Amino acid sequence: MVEDLPAWQPHVRSRIALRTTPTRFFVCPSLAVAALRTNGSLLRADLEFFGFLFGSLVVRDLRVYSQFEGCQLSHYRDEYGLEVDVIVERADGDLAAFEVKLGSEDGNSLPQLREQRTARDNTAARH
């Protein structure tokens, strides 16, 4: 029924403490909807739960589509509160990061993650 999304480990040594606890998602969120006998009205009344189901749906689809490229999926959370919902990483190291939002939720961590990685890469290039 549920599957863990492991924490992303971008590099072995880091000055930033990363959270390593996996995030849990429904393998198929439609099973939860059916088991709870819910409908659109009930889901709109509980947007937090609806958002969780939506996130599970997105992660499920990303898992399916990325498996053809041999990608690994994970999530990112650091000690400063920076969170990215899904990181899709290919075997060659290329990656894509996704924020999953339902409606007009605030908060986009993607620019911060890019800045952090760029600064780290620049520092590594100087040494």
Secondary structure, DSSP 8 states (H G I E B T S, - for coil): -EEEE-B----SS-SS-B----EEEESSHHHHHHHTT--HHHHHH-HHHHHHHHHHHHHHHHHHHHGGGT-EEEEEEBTTS-EEEEEEE-TTS-EEEE---SSS-----HHHHHHHHHHHHHHHHH-
